[in-house]
């Protein structure tokens, strides 16, 4: 298709070039011939066809005009009778039928002229010529310009062909990769790119990022499915075992409480998953308002103060200034509560939990640190995945969704969460944009 388009375009360029050349040449010849014929007719209208004296007088008179044609008048034997040139050069060329061309010297400069010969009834001949030096110069310029235009247009055609080939090649690559993904279901395939200056390369990069996101989401779905199956299997199995044991046993309040606790644990897992899903979909964003982050953080600290003292821990709360943010108050409270709860859960007795609020450029920075077991640096990204539990937290109560929810809440607020080693313990840094 690209080759056919290039061929047709090249053919059009050649036709246009030929038309320009032919049209300018014919126009030049028509103008020259019309000027010479007009001069001859003018002479014939003034003088008699056989009145040589009148013809000579008129030629001599007209030859002295400022912008005069060139005349050469001779008798039947070729003898000079009148004119403003002494002779006609022997070397002449046929410009077209009835018009000849030759060169003469005018004021020391060689000029090209076009001439036509009229033969009178008595056999004498009158050559009327026109200086076409300026016309030929203009014609040559036009011809050069036409050639330049043709070369330029052919170059454009060539570049268009190369670009067309490039575009078709890139589109075929994109189509081929998409077709392979459709046929095989392999989301790990990527569109190959060997440049980054063109729009198709940008499109390929965008599609590759989209494929990476889709692959990541699909892996997350699979991982979540595996984790749900694993994490629900234990409480459900335990619940079934307890129910089985109660077949031939009279229920007590303790037995009922145990069954209810197991059921609540399963319900809490599903509620947490639904809460995370709603947060990630942005369904809770309609509750956003301008709030003071200091107040929300202080409320969360006050809520956990009894538990902190109960576990023989010490809390240090520091807020440098009042900072205004646009946020969902309930989600923010839940986020701080989850992190503080983790800090209490993993902190050893008689240790400190430090909570500090400060301004960091355009962000409100909340730092919560403890002296607990901490998290291995290799697990810093993994702990935000649903149901993931680091080795150090295997023996503690929980289902591995707390930090997943924290990450979802941070993301919906366009914030950033970073983990650092407190040596020992963990520092959780949360950045929320300030209004």
C-alpha positions as CSV (number, residue, x, y, z in Angstrom):
1,X,0.0,0.0,0.0
2,X,2.8,2.4,0.9
3,X,4.7,1.5,-2.3
4,X,1.6,2.2,-4.4
5,X,1.0,5.5,-2.7
6,X,4.6,6.5,-3.3
7,X,4.4,5.5,-7.0
8,X,1.3,7.5,-7.6
9,X,2.7,10.5,-5.7
10,X,5.9,10.3,-7.7
11,X,4.0,10.1,-10.9
12,X,2.0,13.2,-10.0
13,X,5.2,15.1,-9.2
14,X,6.7,14.2,-12.6
15,X,3.5,15.3,-14.4
16,X,3.4,18.6,-12.5
17,X,7.1,19.2,-13.2
18,X,6.6,18.5,-17.0
19,X,3.6,20.7,-17.0
20,X,5.5,23.6,-15.5
21,X,8.4,23.1,-17.9
22,X,6.2,22.8,-21.0
23,X,3.8,25.6,-20.0
24,X,6.6,28.1,-19.3
25,X,8.4,27.2,-22.6
26,X,5.2,27.5,-24.7
27,X,4.2,30.8,-23.0
28,X,7.7,32.2,-23.7
29,X,7.5,31.2,-27.4
30,X,3.9,32.6,-27.8
31,X,4.8,35.9,-26.3
32,X,7.9,36.3,-28.4
33,X,6.2,35.3,-31.7
34,X,3.2,37.6,-31.0
35,X,5.6,40.6,-30.4
36,X,7.5,40.0,-33.6
37,X,4.3,39.4,-35.7
38,X,2.8,42.6,-34.2
39,X,5.9,44.6,-35.3
40,X,5.8,43.2,-38.8
41,X,2.1,43.9,-39.2
42,X,2.7,47.4,-37.9
43,X,5.3,48.1,-40.6
44,X,3.1,46.6,-43.3
45,X,0.2,48.7,-42.2
46,X,2.2,51.9,-42.5
47,X,4.1,51.3,-45.7
48,X,3.3,49.8,-49.1
49,X,4.6,46.4,-49.9
50,X,6.7,47.6,-52.8
51,X,7.8,51.0,-51.4
52,X,11.4,50.2,-50.4
53,X,12.1,53.9,-49.7
54,X,9.3,54.1,-47.2
55,X,10.2,50.8,-45.6
56,X,13.9,51.9,-45.2
57,X,12.8,55.2,-43.8
58,X,10.5,53.6,-41.3
59,X,13.0,51.0,-40.2
60,X,15.7,53.7,-39.7
61,X,13.3,55.8,-37.7
62,X,12.1,52.9,-35.5
63,X,15.6,51.6,-35.0
64,X,16.5,54.8,-33.2
65,X,13.8,54.4,-30.5
66,X,14.9,53.6,-27.0
67,X,13.2,50.2,-26.8
68,X,13.5,49.2,-30.4
69,X,13.3,45.8,-32.1
70,X,16.2,44.6,-34.2
71,X,15.8,45.1,-38.0
72,X,17.8,43.8,-41.0
73,X,16.4,44.7,-44.5
74,X,18.0,43.3,-47.6
75,X,17.1,43.1,-51.3
76,X,16.6,40.0,-53.4
77,X,20.3,39.6,-53.9
78,X,21.1,39.8,-50.2
79,X,22.4,43.3,-50.3
80,X,21.9,45.4,-47.1
81,X,19.3,48.1,-47.5
82,X,18.5,49.2,-43.9
83,X,18.6,48.1,-40.3
84,X,20.3,48.5,-36.9
85,X,22.6,45.5,-37.4
86,X,25.1,45.1,-40.1
87,X,24.6,41.5,-40.9
88,X,22.8,38.3,-39.8
89,X,25.1,35.8,-38.1
90,X,25.6,32.6,-40.1
91,X,25.1,30.4,-37.0
92,X,21.4,30.3,-36.3
93,X,19.1,27.8,-34.6
94,X,15.5,27.0,-35.2
95,X,13.5,27.9,-32.1
96,X,10.2,26.7,-33.7
97,X,8.8,26.7,-37.2
98,X,9.2,30.2,-38.7
99,X,11.3,31.6,-35.8
100,X,15.1,31.4,-35.7
101,X,17.5,32.3,-32.9
102,X,21.0,33.7,-33.0
103,X,23.4,35.7,-30.8
104,X,24.5,39.3,-31.4
105,X,26.7,41.8,-29.6
106,X,24.8,44.6,-27.9
107,X,27.0,47.2,-26.1
108,X,29.7,44.7,-25.7
109,X,27.5,42.0,-24.3
110,X,26.3,39.0,-26.1
111,X,22.5,38.7,-26.3
112,X,20.2,36.0,-27.6
113,X,17.5,37.1,-30.0
114,X,14.6,35.5,-31.7
115,X,13.8,36.6,-35.3
116,X,11.2,36.1,-38.0
117,X,11.7,36.9,-41.7
118,X,9.1,38.5,-43.9
119,X,9.5,38.3,-47.7
120,X,8.0,41.2,-49.7
121,X,6.5,40.9,-53.2
122,X,9.6,42.1,-54.9
123,X,11.8,39.4,-53.2
124,X,13.3,41.7,-50.6
125,X,13.4,40.4,-47.0
126,X,12.9,42.0,-43.7
127,X,14.2,40.3,-40.5
128,X,12.5,41.5,-37.4
129,X,14.2,40.3,-34.2
130,X,13.5,40.7,-30.5
131,X,16.0,40.6,-27.7
132,X,15.0,37.7,-25.5
133,X,18.0,37.8,-23.2
134,X,15.9,38.8,-20.2
135,X,13.2,36.4,-21.1
136,X,15.6,33.5,-21.4
137,X,17.2,34.5,-18.1
138,X,13.8,34.5,-16.4
139,X,12.9,31.2,-18.2
140,X,16.1,29.6,-17.0
141,X,15.4,30.7,-13.5
142,X,11.9,29.2,-13.7
143,X,13.3,26.0,-15.1
144,X,15.8,25.8,-12.3
145,X,13.1,26.5,-9.8
146,X,10.9,23.8,-11.4
147,X,13.7,21.3,-11.2
148,X,14.3,22.2,-7.5
149,X,10.5,21.9,-6.8
150,X,10.5,18.4,-8.5
151,X,13.6,17.3,-6.6
152,X,12.1,18.7,-3.3
153,X,8.8,17.0,-3.9
154,X,10.5,13.7,-4.8
155,X,12.4,14.0,-1.6
156,X,9.2,14.6,0.3
157,X,7.8,11.5,-1.4
158,X,10.8,9.5,-0.4
159,X,10.6,10.7,3.2
160,X,6.9,10.0,3.3
161,X,7.6,6.5,2.0
162,X,10.2,5.9,4.7
163,X,7.9,7.3,7.4
164,X,5.0,5.2,6.1
165,X,7.1,2.1,6.2
166,X,8.2,3.0,9.7
167,X,4.6,3.6,10.9
168,X,3.3,0.4,9.2
169,X,6.2,-1.6,10.8
170,X,5.5,-0.2,14.3
171,X,1.7,-0.8,13.9
172,X,2.4,-4.4,12.8
173,X,4.7,-4.9,15.8
174,X,1.9,-3.6,18.2
175,X,-0.7,-5.7,16.4
176,X,1.5,-8.8,16.5
177,X,2.2,-8.5,20.2
178,X,-1.5,-7.9,21.0
179,X,-2.4,-10.8,18.9
180,X,0.1,-13.0,20.7
181,X,-1.3,-11.9,24.1
182,X,-4.8,-12.7,22.9
183,X,-3.9,-16.1,21.6
184,X,-1.6,-17.2,24.5
185,X,-2.9,-15.2,27.4
186,X,0.7,-14.3,28.3
187,X,0.6,-10.8,29.8
188,X,4.4,-10.8,30.3
189,X,4.9,-10.1,26.6
190,X,5.9,-6.5,25.7
191,X,6.0,-4.4,22.5
192,X,9.6,-3.9,21.4
193,X,10.8,-0.3,20.9
194,X,14.1,0.8,19.4
195,X,13.5,4.6,19.6
196,X,11.8,7.2,21.8
197,X,11.4,10.2,19.5
198,X,8.1,9.3,17.7
199,X,4.5,9.1,18.8
200,X,4.3,5.4,18.1
201,X,7.2,4.7,20.4
202,X,5.3,6.8,23.1
203,X,2.2,4.7,22.4
204,X,4.2,1.5,22.7
205,X,5.7,2.6,26.0
206,X,2.2,3.5,27.2
207,X,0.8,0.2,26.2
208,X,3.7,-1.6,27.8
209,X,3.0,0.3,31.1
210,X,-0.6,-0.7,30.8
211,X,0.3,-4.4,30.2
212,X,2.6,-4.2,33.3
213,X,-0.3,-2.8,35.3
214,X,-2.7,-5.4,34.0
215,X,-0.1,-8.2,34.7
216,X,0.5,-6.8,38.2
217,X,-3.3,-6.7,38.9
218,X,-3.8,-10.2,37.6
219,X,-1.0,-11.5,39.8
220,X,-2.5,-9.6,42.7
221,X,-5.9,-11.1,42.1
222,X,-4.3,-14.6,41.9
223,X,-2.2,-13.9,45.1
224,X,-5.3,-12.6,46.9
225,X,-7.3,-15.6,45.9
226,X,-4.6,-17.9,47.1
227,X,-4.2,-15.9,50.4
228,X,-8.0,-15.8,51.0
229,X,-8.2,-19.6,50.5
230,X,-5.2,-20.1,52.8
231,X,-6.3,-17.6,55.5
232,X,-9.9,-18.6,55.6
233,X,-9.1,-22.3,55.6
234,X,-7.7,-22.3,59.1
235,X,-10.6,-20.5,60.9
236,X,-13.2,-22.3,58.9
237,X,-11.6,-25.7,59.6
238,X,-11.3,-24.7,63.2
239,X,-14.9,-23.6,63.3
240,X,-16.0,-26.9,61.7
241,X,-14.0,-28.9,64.2
242,X,-15.5,-27.0,67.1
243,X,-19.0,-27.6,65.7
244,X,-18.2,-31.2,65.1
245,X,-17.0,-31.6,68.8
246,X,-20.3,-30.1,70.0
247,X,-22.5,-32.7,68.3
248,X,-22.7,-34.8,71.4
249,X,-22.0,-32.1,73.9
250,X,-24.1,-29.6,75.7
251,X,-23.3,-26.0,74.6
252,X,-21.9,-23.7,77.2
253,X,-21.5,-19.9,77.1
254,X,-17.8,-20.4,76.6
255,X,-18.3,-22.7,73.6
256,X,-20.7,-20.2,72.0
257,X,-18.3,-17.3,72.5
258,X,-15.5,-19.3,70.9
259,X,-17.7,-20.0,67.8
260,X,-18.8,-16.4,67.6
261,X,-15.2,-15.3,67.8
262,X,-14.2,-17.6,64.9
263,X,-17.2,-16.3,62.8
264,X,-16.3,-12.7,63.7
265,X,-12.8,-13.3,62.5
266,X,-14.0,-14.6,59.1
267,X,-16.4,-11.7,58.8
268,X,-13.7,-9.2,59.8
269,X,-11.5,-10.5,57.0
270,X,-14.2,-10.0,54.4
271,X,-15.1,-6.6,55.8
272,X,-11.5,-5.5,55.6
273,X,-11.2,-6.7,52.0
274,X,-14.4,-4.8,51.1
275,X,-13.1,-1.7,52.9
276,X,-9.8,-1.8,51.0
277,X,-11.7,-2.4,47.7
278,X,-14.0,0.6,48.3
279,X,-11.0,2.8,49.2
280,X,-9.0,1.8,46.1
281,X,-12.1,2.4,43.9
282,X,-12.4,5.9,45.4
283,X,-15.9,5.3,46.6
284,X,-15.1,7.0,49.9
285,X,-13.7,10.2,48.3
286,X,-17.0,12.1,48.6
287,X,-16.4,12.6,52.3
288,X,-13.2,14.6,51.7
289,X,-13.1,18.0,53.5
290,X,-10.5,20.5,54.8
291,X,-9.5,19.2,58.2
292,X,-6.6,19.7,60.7
293,X,-4.5,16.6,60.7
294,X,-3.2,17.5,64.2
295,X,-6.7,16.9,65.6
296,X,-7.2,13.5,63.9
297,X,-3.8,12.3,65.0
298,X,-4.3,13.5,68.5
299,X,-7.7,11.7,68.7
300,X,-6.1,8.4,67.6
301,X,-3.3,8.8,70.2
302,X,-5.8,9.4,72.9
303,X,-7.8,6.4,71.9
304,X,-4.8,4.1,72.4
305,X,-3.4,5.7,75.5
306,X,-5.1,3.2,77.9
307,X,-3.7,0.3,75.9
308,X,-0.2,1.9,75.8
309,X,-0.2,2.2,79.6
310,X,-1.7,-1.3,80.0
311,X,1.2,-2.7,78.0
312,X,3.7,-0.7,80.1
313,X,4.7,1.4,77.1
314,X,5.6,5.2,76.9
315,X,4.2,7.4,74.2
316,X,5.8,10.7,73.1
317,X,3.5,12.8,70.9
318,X,4.8,16.0,69.3
319,X,3.1,18.3,66.8
320,X,5.1,21.3,65.5
321,X,2.2,23.3,64.1
322,X,-1.4,23.1,62.9
323,X,-1.6,21.8,59.3
324,X,-4.6,21.9,57.1
325,X,-5.2,19.0,54.6
326,X,-8.0,17.9,52.4
327,X,-8.9,14.4,53.6
328,X,-11.5,11.9,54.7
329,X,-11.4,12.2,58.6
330,X,-12.7,8.7,59.2
331,X,-10.2,7.1,56.9
332,X,-7.3,9.1,58.2
333,X,-8.3,8.1,61.8
334,X,-8.4,4.5,60.8
335,X,-5.0,4.7,59.1
336,X,-3.3,6.2,62.2
337,X,-5.2,3.7,64.4
338,X,-3.8,0.7,62.4
339,X,-0.2,2.0,62.6
340,X,-0.4,2.8,66.3
341,X,-2.0,-0.6,67.0
342,X,0.8,-2.3,65.2
343,X,3.4,-0.3,67.2
344,X,1.7,-1.4,70.4
345,X,1.4,-5.0,69.3
346,X,5.1,-5.4,68.4
347,X,6.8,-3.1,71.0
348,X,8.5,-4.8,74.0
349,X,7.5,-3.8,77.5
350,X,8.9,-0.6,78.9
351,X,9.8,0.9,75.5
352,X,8.9,4.1,73.7
353,X,6.5,4.8,70.9
354,X,7.3,8.2,69.3
355,X,4.7,10.0,67.2
356,X,5.7,13.3,65.5
357,X,3.9,15.7,63.1
358,X,5.9,18.1,61.1
359,X,5.9,20.1,57.9
360,X,8.1,18.7,55.1
361,X,7.9,21.1,52.0
362,X,4.4,20.7,50.6
363,X,3.5,17.7,52.8
364,X,2.4,17.0,56.4
365,X,4.8,14.4,57.6
366,X,3.6,11.9,60.3
367,X,6.3,9.7,61.8
368,X,5.4,6.8,64.0
369,X,8.3,4.8,65.4
370,X,8.6,1.9,67.9
371,X,11.4,-0.3,69.4
372,X,9.8,-3.6,68.3
373,X,11.2,-6.4,66.1
374,X,11.0,-4.3,63.0
375,X,10.7,-5.5,59.4
376,X,13.3,-6.9,57.2
377,X,14.2,-4.4,54.4
378,X,13.5,-7.0,51.8
379,X,9.9,-7.0,53.0
380,X,9.3,-3.3,53.0
381,X,7.2,-3.4,49.7
382,X,5.7,-6.8,50.4
383,X,4.0,-5.8,53.7
384,X,1.6,-3.6,51.8
385,X,0.3,-6.7,49.9
386,X,-3.0,-8.2,51.1
387,X,-2.6,-11.1,53.6
388,X,1.2,-10.8,53.5
389,X,2.8,-11.4,57.0
390,X,6.5,-11.1,57.6
391,X,8.3,-13.9,59.5
392,X,8.5,-11.8,62.6
393,X,4.8,-11.4,62.8
394,X,3.7,-14.9,62.2
395,X,2.9,-15.6,65.9
396,X,0.9,-12.4,66.5
397,X,-2.8,-12.0,66.1
398,X,-4.0,-10.5,62.7
399,X,-4.8,-11.4,59.2
400,X,-2.3,-9.3,57.2
401,X,-4.7,-6.6,55.9
402,X,-3.8,-3.7,58.2
403,X,-1.0,-2.2,56.2
404,X,-2.8,-3.0,52.9
405,X,-5.6,-0.7,54.1
406,X,-3.1,1.9,55.3
407,X,-1.5,1.9,51.8
408,X,-4.9,2.2,50.1
409,X,-5.8,5.2,52.3
410,X,-2.5,6.9,51.7
411,X,-2.9,6.4,47.9
412,X,-6.4,7.9,47.8
413,X,-5.0,11.0,49.5
414,X,-2.2,11.2,46.9
415,X,0.2,10.7,49.7
416,X,3.4,8.7,50.2
417,X,4.3,6.0,52.8
418,X,7.9,5.0,53.5
419,X,9.3,2.5,56.0
420,X,12.7,2.9,57.8
421,X,14.7,0.9,60.1
422,X,14.7,2.3,63.7
423,X,17.5,-0.1,64.8
424,X,15.7,-1.7,66.6
425,X,12.1,-1.3,65.5
426,X,10.4,0.4,62.7
427,X,9.7,4.0,61.5
428,X,6.6,4.6,59.4
429,X,6.7,7.9,57.6
430,X,3.4,9.2,56.0
431,X,3.4,12.2,53.7
432,X,0.0,13.9,53.0
433,X,-0.3,17.0,50.7
434,X,-1.0,20.2,52.6
435,X,-3.8,22.5,51.3
